[in-house]
Amino acid sequence: MAIEESLRALEMRVDASREHWLLFAGTLVFSMQGGFTMLEAGAVSAKNTQSIMLKNLFDASLAALLWWAVGQGFAYEGGSS
């Protein structure tokens, strides 16, 4: 009985650490979008900077929506059961 409880507790910790890693890695990848924006804004003339920033904002927003709609199901293997 005690071994089963310990295994269940360990399994919960493993699941929690997987979720934490996924959120942490996703945050890092999402934050890289700001770096790409600065890199691209520095590579174009001043008159095109606003359009580059708007393009990157659109790209980040679309990526977040697609993750919510499609990617989360793949990452969590089909939902919350």
C-alpha positions, 0 to 999 in steps of 0.5 A: 500500500505504501509503495503504491502511494509513493509511486503515485506521488512520484508519477504526479511529480513527473507529470508536473515537471513535464508540464513545467518544462513545456511551459518554460520552453514555450515561454523561451521560444515565444520570447525569442520573437522579441529578439527577432523583431529587434534584429529585423528592425535593425536590418531595415530602414527606419521607414520600414521598422513599423511594418516589421514590428507589426509583422512580428506581432501578427506572427506571434499572435498567430502562433499563439492561436495555432498552439491553442487550437492545434498544438496543445492537443498534440503536446498533451496527447489528446486532452484532459482525461 
